Amino acid sequence: MVTLRPYQTDAAKRLAIILLAHRVAYLRGEVRTGKTLTAFHTAQLMSIPRILVVTKKKAIASIQRDAAAIGVEATVTNYEQLPKLKGTTWGLLIVD
């Protein structure tokens, strides 16, 4: 299990409030500041069970490790494979 930094926890709480109000949010930050972990923690706070992460092929393994480290189940795919998931519903879509 991973321990989040205070700014990640705060951002996840703010992100959850925005998502509840608007159903869409944009999380930005510097490279290597833990945006993916923050997004996963947001899903935990909101009790969202089905997460889809769309990213570049090179980043898939890293994001899968982040999901396992924080304790969430996430389907991680790249943009080219996304059509194969057509018709599947998700509680949260994370586009990286």
Secondary structure by P-SEA (a helix, b strand, c coil): cccccaaaaaaaaaaaaaaaaccbbbbbbcccccaaaaaaaaaaaacccbbbbbccccaaaaaaaaaaaabbbbbbbccccccccccccccccccc
